[in-house]
Amino acid sequence: MIRRGPRGALLAALVVSLLSVLGVVVLRTDEPAVRRPVAVDPTAPTGPSTTPTTTIPSAPSTSPSSPATTTAPPPPAVLPAELRAALEGRLADPRFDGAQVGVSVRIEGLGELASGDDVALLPASNQKLLTAMAALEVLGPETTLTTEVRAVGPVQDGVVAGDLVLVGGGDPSLLLHGPHSLDGLAAQLRARGVSRVAGSLVGDESRHDVARKAPGWLDFHVPDQIGPLSALAVDGNRLRRDAAYLADPLLGNLELFQEALATQGITVAGDLRRGLAPPGSTVLAAARSQPVATLVGGMLRTSDNFTAELLLREVGRRSTGEGSTPAGAAAADDVARSLGAEWVGVTADGSGLSRQDRRSAGEWRRLLDAARRSPWFEAVLVGLPVAGRTGTLEGRFGGTPAEGILRAKTGSIIEGRALSGYLETAGGRAVTFSVVSNGGCPSCTEAAIDDLLVVVAADRS
């Protein structure tokens, strides 16, 4: 942890140097480095590239040695003096003044630079790393989430004799307009010859619970940062900001669906209400989401809060039968532990908005290293923003040795900043890192974090 008052950069540098001697900034070599090739983003344009590519070399063999072979342990890794001095100088940056900072940077062959790496801090949107991995592990990369329209009773001469039920599938990507939308569902019904609903228009959001917020959210989060949660969501439930909609988006979304039906010439005789699709009801239309791997990639790249929360609830439903935030959080923690990560912090939501989330930089770095061994690792890597190029990192690291090389999840809340991910040094060493900062001047610490990682990226050791 770095926590300094205003006594100036000179004193800070002396303190950090002393702490380095005493072991507060330490070099750890107890974990093997794991390396793996980077995937090519399937959404990128084809053809010759004029920009450098990101490469993370493949993992070394882990097969056991022959019983007859005795191998001497390798000598302890040592950070080159020039690199150590440069990193300690970055840690003493006065822009970190007044902040708690956790740093865990593991460089292949050189061990781990760690400072305050065991202090549990607010992770901000780094929380989405856990959500992404849990979704890929529990739901599977190819799984899709389906919104259905079901008829209760027979359909004769274009008339649904009973109710028409819009069943939420926990899909965070359903829109009001476009191919994957309420308009599209209404068009499917018209194509099947439906012209009238004799009963009511019913909304079924029973796939998840009806809590509209996650534990630890602040009052302004809904609707400023995220829409109210529901398994039956349209445009991320950010279509309206009135109190009635924020308390119960289901009925508002049903109104939108009724309008979409009317555009197709389909009338509804009954009222709009919530309910359940009974067993035996007939599917008349369906909208399937993109695969989970694609949803995860978009969530990581743009830091989509709503997608993170619905995916976490879906993880809970698949793991325990309960589509709730607490169930999803518990299941996500189980995934982290099953990957072999040391996991002792607090998971309260899927997006990182919750002020109850607490996790150390060391935990995030170890989770990222553990993820390399998973079959879905490429989906995480491809989804992460690329420094100076894509997503929430498009405007950072431009013109530095990290541009195009560093892939990481950003985190930004009022109280702090975070950045965790992967890069390769100029010398070809694979790096896994996490830097989390709470307090101080967040915009200042963000710039200091970037400068620290540029030093790592530029190293030719």
C-alpha positions as CSV (number, residue, x, y, z in Angstrom):
1,M,0.0,0.0,0.0
2,I,1.2,3.5,-0.8
3,R,-0.3,6.2,1.3
4,R,1.5,9.5,1.5
5,G,0.7,13.0,2.8
6,P,1.7,16.3,1.2
7,R,5.3,16.3,2.4
8,G,6.6,16.1,-1.1
9,A,8.1,13.8,-3.7
10,L,11.6,13.8,-2.2
11,L,10.4,12.4,1.1
12,A,8.1,9.9,-0.7
13,A,11.0,8.6,-2.8
14,L,13.2,8.1,0.3
15,V,10.3,6.3,2.1
16,V,9.7,4.0,-0.9
17,S,13.4,3.2,-1.2
18,L,13.5,2.3,2.5
19,L,10.3,0.2,2.3
20,S,11.8,-1.6,-0.7
21,V,14.8,-2.7,1.5
22,L,12.4,-3.7,4.3
23,G,10.3,-5.8,1.9
24,V,7.2,-3.7,1.4
25,V,8.0,-3.6,-2.3
26,V,9.0,-7.2,-2.9
27,L,10.0,-9.5,-5.6
28,R,8.2,-12.8,-5.6
29,T,9.3,-15.8,-7.6
30,D,7.2,-18.6,-6.1
31,E,4.7,-18.9,-9.0
32,P,5.6,-20.2,-12.5
33,A,4.9,-17.9,-15.4
34,V,2.3,-19.2,-17.9
35,R,2.3,-17.8,-21.5
36,R,-0.2,-18.4,-24.2
37,P,-0.8,-17.0,-27.8
38,V,-3.1,-14.1,-28.2
39,A,-6.2,-14.6,-30.3
40,V,-7.1,-12.6,-33.4
41,D,-10.2,-10.5,-32.8
42,P,-12.9,-11.9,-35.2
43,T,-14.5,-8.5,-35.4
44,A,-11.4,-6.9,-36.8
45,P,-11.1,-6.1,-40.5
46,T,-9.3,-8.7,-42.7
47,G,-6.4,-8.0,-44.9
48,P,-2.8,-6.8,-44.4
49,S,-2.1,-5.1,-41.1
50,T,-0.1,-2.0,-40.8
51,T,-0.1,-2.0,-37.0
52,P,1.9,-4.1,-34.5
53,T,0.1,-7.1,-33.2
54,T,-0.2,-8.2,-29.5
55,T,1.6,-11.5,-28.8
56,I,1.7,-13.5,-25.6
57,P,3.9,-16.5,-26.3
58,S,2.7,-20.0,-25.5
59,A,3.0,-21.7,-22.2
60,P,6.0,-23.8,-21.4
61,S,5.4,-27.5,-20.9
62,T,4.2,-28.6,-17.5
63,S,4.7,-32.4,-18.0
64,P,6.5,-34.0,-15.0
65,S,10.2,-34.9,-15.2
66,S,11.3,-38.5,-15.3
67,P,11.7,-40.0,-11.9
68,A,15.3,-40.7,-12.7
69,T,16.1,-37.1,-13.6
70,T,17.2,-34.7,-10.9
71,T,16.9,-31.1,-11.9
72,A,18.5,-28.3,-9.8
73,P,16.1,-25.5,-8.8
74,P,16.6,-22.4,-11.0
75,P,18.3,-19.5,-9.4
76,P,16.0,-16.9,-7.9
77,A,14.8,-14.3,-10.4
78,V,16.2,-10.8,-9.9
79,L,14.8,-7.6,-11.3
80,P,17.6,-5.8,-13.2
81,A,18.7,-2.8,-11.1
82,E,17.8,-0.3,-13.8
83,L,14.2,-1.7,-14.1
84,R,13.8,-1.9,-10.3
85,A,14.9,1.7,-9.9
86,A,12.6,2.9,-12.7
87,L,9.6,1.0,-11.2
88,E,10.3,2.3,-7.6
89,G,10.5,5.8,-9.1
90,R,7.1,5.3,-10.6
91,L,5.7,4.0,-7.3
92,A,7.0,7.2,-5.7
93,D,5.1,9.4,-8.2
94,P,3.5,12.3,-6.3
95,R,0.4,11.8,-8.3
96,F,-0.3,8.8,-5.9
97,D,-0.2,11.1,-2.9
98,G,-3.1,10.5,-0.5
99,A,-4.1,7.3,-2.3
100,Q,-4.1,3.6,-1.2
101,V,-2.4,1.8,-4.1
102,G,-2.1,-2.0,-4.6
103,V,0.3,-3.2,-7.2
104,S,1.0,-6.7,-8.5
105,V,3.1,-6.9,-11.6
106,R,4.4,-10.4,-12.6
107,I,7.1,-10.4,-15.3
108,E,8.1,-13.7,-16.8
109,G,11.5,-14.8,-15.5
110,L,11.8,-11.8,-13.2
111,G,9.2,-12.6,-10.6
112,E,6.6,-10.2,-9.1
113,L,6.9,-6.6,-8.2
114,A,4.4,-6.2,-5.3
115,S,3.4,-3.2,-3.2
116,G,0.3,-3.2,-1.1
117,D,-0.9,-6.1,-3.2
118,D,-2.7,-7.7,-0.3
119,V,-4.9,-4.7,0.6
120,A,-8.5,-5.2,-0.3
121,L,-9.7,-2.2,-2.3
122,L,-12.7,-1.1,-4.4
123,P,-12.0,-2.7,-7.8
124,A,-14.4,-0.6,-9.8
125,S,-15.1,-2.2,-13.2
126,N,-12.2,-4.7,-12.8
127,Q,-15.1,-6.6,-11.2
128,K,-16.2,-7.4,-14.7
129,L,-13.1,-9.7,-15.1
130,L,-14.6,-12.1,-12.6
131,T,-18.1,-11.8,-14.2
132,A,-16.6,-12.6,-17.6
133,M,-14.8,-15.7,-16.4
134,A,-17.7,-17.0,-14.4
135,A,-20.1,-16.5,-17.4
136,L,-17.7,-18.4,-19.7
137,E,-17.1,-21.1,-17.2
138,V,-20.6,-21.7,-16.0
139,L,-22.8,-20.8,-19.0
140,G,-20.3,-21.7,-21.8
141,P,-19.0,-19.5,-24.6
142,E,-21.6,-20.7,-27.2
143,T,-24.7,-20.4,-25.0
144,T,-27.3,-17.9,-26.1
145,L,-30.1,-16.2,-24.2
146,T,-33.6,-16.4,-25.7
147,T,-36.6,-14.1,-25.3
148,E,-39.8,-15.9,-26.3
149,V,-43.4,-14.9,-27.2
150,R,-45.8,-17.7,-26.1
151,A,-49.5,-18.2,-26.8
152,V,-51.7,-19.5,-24.0
153,G,-54.4,-21.4,-25.9
154,P,-54.9,-22.1,-29.6
155,V,-54.3,-19.8,-32.5
156,Q,-57.1,-19.9,-35.0
157,D,-57.6,-17.7,-38.0
158,G,-54.9,-15.4,-36.8
159,V,-56.4,-15.0,-33.3
160,V,-54.6,-16.0,-30.2
161,A,-57.6,-17.3,-28.1
162,G,-55.9,-16.6,-24.8
163,D,-53.1,-14.5,-23.4
164,L,-49.8,-13.7,-25.3
165,V,-46.8,-13.9,-22.9
166,L,-43.5,-12.1,-23.5
167,V,-40.9,-14.2,-21.6
168,G,-37.7,-12.6,-20.6
169,G,-34.6,-14.8,-21.1
170,G,-32.1,-12.7,-19.2
171,D,-30.8,-11.3,-22.4
172,P,-29.1,-7.9,-21.8
173,S,-28.8,-7.2,-25.5
174,L,-32.5,-7.1,-26.6
175,L,-33.4,-3.8,-28.3
176,L,-36.5,-1.9,-29.1
177,H,-35.7,-1.6,-32.8
178,G,-33.6,-3.6,-35.2
179,P,-33.1,-7.3,-36.1
180,H,-32.7,-8.4,-32.4
181,S,-35.6,-6.5,-30.9
182,L,-39.2,-6.2,-29.9
183,D,-39.9,-5.0,-33.4
184,G,-38.4,-8.2,-34.7
185,L,-40.5,-10.4,-32.4
186,A,-43.7,-8.6,-33.6
187,A,-42.7,-9.1,-37.2
188,Q,-42.3,-12.8,-36.6
189,L,-45.8,-13.0,-35.1
190,R,-47.2,-11.2,-38.2
191,A,-45.3,-13.6,-40.5
192,R,-47.1,-16.4,-38.7
193,G,-50.5,-14.8,-39.5
194,V,-51.3,-13.5,-36.0
195,S,-53.5,-10.4,-36.2
196,R,-55.3,-10.4,-32.8
197,V,-54.8,-11.4,-29.2
198,A,-58.1,-12.1,-27.5
199,G,-56.6,-12.2,-24.0
200,S,-54.1,-10.1,-22.1
201,L,-50.5,-9.2,-23.0
202,V,-48.4,-10.7,-20.1
203,G,-44.8,-10.1,-19.1
204,D,-42.8,-13.0,-17.5
205,E,-39.6,-11.9,-15.8
206,S,-39.5,-14.9,-13.5
207,R,-36.1,-16.2,-14.8
208,H,-34.4,-13.8,-12.4
209,D,-35.5,-12.2,-9.1
210,V,-37.1,-8.7,-9.2
211,A,-34.5,-6.8,-7.2
212,R,-33.8,-3.7,-9.3
213,K,-30.4,-3.0,-7.8
214,A,-27.5,-5.0,-6.4
215,P,-26.2,-4.7,-2.8
216,G,-24.0,-1.7,-2.2
217,W,-25.2,0.5,-5.1
218,L,-25.5,4.2,-4.6
219,D,-28.8,6.1,-5.1
220,F,-27.7,7.7,-8.3
221,H,-26.5,4.5,-10.0
222,V,-30.0,3.8,-11.3
223,P,-30.6,5.3,-13.9
224,D,-27.3,7.3,-14.3
225,Q,-25.0,4.4,-14.6
226,I,-27.3,1.5,-15.2
227,G,-31.0,0.6,-15.8
228,P,-33.2,-1.2,-13.3
229,L,-32.5,-4.9,-13.4
230,S,-35.0,-7.4,-14.9
231,A,-34.8,-10.6,-16.8
232,L,-37.1,-9.0,-19.4
233,A,-35.0,-6.0,-20.5
234,V,-35.1,-3.7,-23.5
235,D,-32.3,-1.3,-24.5
236,G,-30.7,-2.0,-21.1
237,N,-33.8,-0.7,-19.4
238,R,-32.6,2.9,-19.9
239,L,-35.5,4.0,-22.1
240,R,-37.2,6.0,-19.3
241,R,-36.2,7.8,-16.2
242,D,-39.5,8.2,-14.4
243,A,-40.0,6.7,-11.0
244,A,-42.6,4.2,-12.1
245,Y,-40.4,2.7,-14.8
246,L,-37.3,2.6,-12.5
247,A,-39.4,0.7,-9.9
248,D,-40.9,-1.7,-12.4
249,P,-39.6,-1.7,-16.0
250,L,-41.6,-4.8,-16.9
251,L,-44.9,-3.0,-17.5
252,G,-43.1,-0.2,-19.4
253,N,-41.4,-2.7,-21.7
254,L,-44.8,-4.4,-22.2
255,E,-46.2,-1.1,-23.4
256,L,-43.4,-0.9,-25.9
257,F,-44.1,-4.4,-27.1
258,Q,-47.8,-3.6,-27.5
259,E,-46.8,-0.6,-29.7
260,A,-44.6,-2.9,-31.8
261,L,-47.5,-5.3,-32.2
262,A,-49.7,-2.4,-33.3
263,T,-47.2,-1.4,-35.9
264,Q,-47.6,-4.9,-37.4
265,G,-51.4,-4.6,-37.3
266,I,-51.8,-6.9,-34.3
267,T,-54.3,-5.8,-31.6
268,V,-54.6,-6.8,-28.0
269,A,-58.1,-7.0,-26.5
270,G,-57.0,-7.4,-22.8
271,D,-54.9,-5.5,-20.4
272,L,-51.1,-5.5,-19.7
273,R,-50.0,-7.4,-16.6
274,R,-47.2,-9.5,-15.1
275,G,-47.5,-13.2,-14.9
276,L,-46.0,-16.6,-15.9
277,A,-46.0,-18.5,-19.1
278,P,-47.8,-21.7,-18.1
279,P,-46.4,-25.2,-19.0
280,G,-47.6,-26.2,-22.4
281,S,-47.9,-22.7,-23.9
282,T,-46.8,-22.5,-27.5
283,V,-43.7,-20.6,-28.7
284,L,-44.7,-18.3,-31.6
285,A,-41.6,-16.1,-31.8
286,A,-38.1,-16.0,-30.3
287,A,-35.1,-13.8,-30.3
288,R,-31.7,-15.4,-29.5
289,S,-28.8,-13.3,-28.3
290,Q,-25.3,-13.5,-29.6
291,P,-23.2,-16.2,-27.9
292,V,-22.0,-15.6,-24.3
293,A,-18.5,-15.2,-25.6
294,T,-19.6,-12.3,-27.8
295,L,-21.6,-10.7,-24.9
296,V,-18.6,-11.0,-22.6
297,G,-16.3,-9.4,-25.2
298,G,-18.6,-6.4,-25.6
299,M,-19.0,-6.1,-21.9
300,L,-15.2,-6.0,-21.3
301,R,-14.5,-3.7,-24.2
302,T,-17.1,-1.0,-23.4
303,S,-17.4,-1.8,-19.6
304,D,-21.2,-2.5,-20.0
305,N,-22.6,-2.5,-16.5
306,F,-26.0,-3.9,-17.4
307,T,-24.6,-6.9,-19.3
308,A,-22.4,-7.7,-16.4
309,E,-25.3,-7.7,-13.9
310,L,-27.6,-9.9,-16.0
311,L,-24.8,-12.3,-16.8
312,L,-24.0,-12.7,-13.1
313,R,-27.7,-13.4,-12.3
314,E,-27.7,-16.0,-15.1
315,V,-24.6,-17.6,-13.6
316,G,-26.5,-17.8,-10.3
317,R,-29.5,-19.4,-12.0
318,R,-27.4,-22.0,-13.8
319,S,-25.4,-22.8,-10.7
320,T,-28.1,-22.8,-8.0
321,G,-31.5,-22.4,-9.7
322,E,-31.7,-18.8,-8.3
323,G,-31.3,-16.0,-10.7
324,S,-30.2,-13.4,-8.2
325,T,-27.1,-11.2,-7.7
326,P,-26.1,-12.9,-4.4
327,A,-26.4,-16.4,-6.0
328,G,-24.4,-15.3,-9.0
329,A,-21.7,-13.7,-6.8
330,A,-21.3,-16.9,-4.7
331,A,-21.1,-18.9,-7.9
332,A,-18.5,-16.5,-9.4
333,D,-16.3,-16.8,-6.3
334,D,-16.5,-20.6,-6.6
335,V,-15.3,-20.3,-10.2
336,A,-12.3,-18.2,-9.2
337,R,-11.3,-20.7,-6.5
338,S,-11.8,-23.6,-8.9
339,L,-9.3,-22.0,-11.3
340,G,-6.8,-22.1,-8.5
341,A,-6.8,-18.4,-7.6
342,E,-6.3,-17.4,-4.0
343,W,-9.7,-15.7,-3.5
344,V,-10.6,-14.0,-0.2
345,G,-12.2,-10.6,-1.0
346,V,-15.8,-9.6,-1.3
347,T,-18.0,-10.0,-4.4
348,A,-21.3,-8.0,-4.2
349,D,-22.2,-7.4,-7.8
350,G,-21.1,-8.1,-11.4
351,S,-20.2,-4.7,-12.6
352,G,-18.1,-3.1,-9.9
353,L,-20.6,-0.4,-9.0
354,S,-21.1,-1.8,-5.5
355,R,-19.2,-0.1,-2.7
356,Q,-19.3,-3.5,-1.0
357,D,-16.9,-5.1,-3.5
358,R,-13.4,-5.5,-2.1
359,R,-10.5,-7.3,-3.7
360,S,-6.7,-6.9,-3.6
361,A,-4.4,-6.3,-6.6
362,G,-2.7,-9.6,-5.8
363,E,-6.0,-11.5,-6.1
364,W,-6.8,-9.9,-9.5
365,R,-3.3,-10.7,-10.8
366,R,-3.5,-14.3,-9.7
367,L,-6.9,-14.7,-11.2
368,L,-5.7,-13.4,-14.5
369,D,-2.7,-15.8,-14.4
370,A,-5.1,-18.7,-13.5
371,A,-7.4,-17.8,-16.4
372,R,-4.6,-18.5,-19.0
373,R,-5.0,-22.2,-18.4
374,S,-8.8,-22.2,-19.2
375,P,-10.2,-23.2,-22.6
376,W,-12.1,-20.0,-22.8
377,F,-9.1,-17.7,-22.1
378,E,-9.0,-16.4,-25.7
379,A,-12.5,-15.0,-25.3
380,V,-11.4,-12.9,-22.4
381,L,-8.2,-11.8,-24.1
382,V,-9.9,-10.8,-27.3
383,G,-12.6,-8.9,-25.3
384,L,-10.2,-6.8,-23.3
385,P,-9.6,-3.2,-24.6
386,V,-6.3,-2.7,-26.4
387,A,-4.1,0.2,-25.3
388,G,-4.5,3.2,-27.7
389,R,-6.8,1.2,-30.0
390,T,-10.1,-0.1,-28.7
391,G,-12.8,0.3,-26.1
392,T,-12.1,2.1,-22.9
393,L,-8.4,2.2,-23.6
394,E,-8.7,3.8,-27.0
395,G,-7.7,7.2,-25.6
396,R,-4.9,5.9,-23.4
397,F,-1.2,4.9,-24.0
398,G,-1.2,6.4,-27.5
399,G,2.4,6.8,-28.8
400,T,3.9,4.8,-25.9
401,P,5.6,1.3,-26.0
402,A,2.3,0.0,-24.5
403,E,0.2,1.0,-27.4
404,G,-1.2,-2.1,-29.2
405,I,0.6,-4.4,-26.8
406,L,-1.3,-3.9,-23.5
407,R,-4.7,-5.5,-23.1
408,A,-6.5,-4.7,-19.8
409,K,-9.8,-4.0,-18.0
410,T,-10.2,-0.5,-16.9
411,G,-11.9,0.6,-13.7
412,S,-13.2,4.1,-12.9
413,I,-15.4,5.2,-10.0
414,I,-15.5,8.4,-7.9
415,E,-13.2,6.9,-5.3
416,G,-10.5,5.5,-7.6
417,R,-9.1,3.8,-10.6
418,A,-8.0,0.3,-11.6
419,L,-6.3,-1.4,-14.5
420,S,-5.6,-5.2,-14.7
421,G,-4.6,-7.3,-17.6
422,Y,-1.7,-8.5,-19.8
423,L,1.2,-7.1,-21.9
424,E,4.4,-8.2,-23.4
425,T,7.6,-6.3,-22.7
426,A,9.9,-5.0,-25.5
427,G,12.2,-7.8,-24.4
428,G,9.6,-10.4,-25.1
429,R,8.6,-11.2,-21.6
430,A,4.9,-12.0,-20.8
431,V,3.5,-9.8,-18.0
432,T,0.3,-10.1,-15.9
433,F,-0.6,-7.1,-13.8
434,S,-3.1,-5.4,-11.6
435,V,-2.9,-1.9,-10.2
436,V,-5.8,-0.7,-8.0
437,S,-5.9,2.8,-6.5
438,N,-8.5,4.2,-4.0
439,G,-8.6,7.8,-2.8
440,G,-6.3,10.7,-3.6
441,C,-6.9,12.3,-7.0
442,P,-8.3,9.5,-9.2
443,S,-7.5,11.2,-12.5
444,C,-4.0,11.8,-11.3
445,T,-3.5,8.2,-10.2
446,E,-4.8,7.0,-13.6
447,A,-2.0,8.8,-15.4
448,A,0.5,7.5,-12.8
449,I,-0.7,3.9,-13.3
450,D,-0.3,4.3,-17.1
451,D,3.2,5.6,-16.7
452,L,4.1,2.7,-14.4
453,L,3.0,0.2,-17.0
454,V,4.8,2.0,-19.8
455,V,8.0,1.4,-17.9
456,V,7.2,-2.3,-17.8
457,A,6.2,-2.4,-21.5
458,A,9.5,-0.6,-22.6
459,D,11.8,-3.0,-20.6
460,R,14.2,-5.0,-22.8
461,S,15.6,-7.2,-20.1
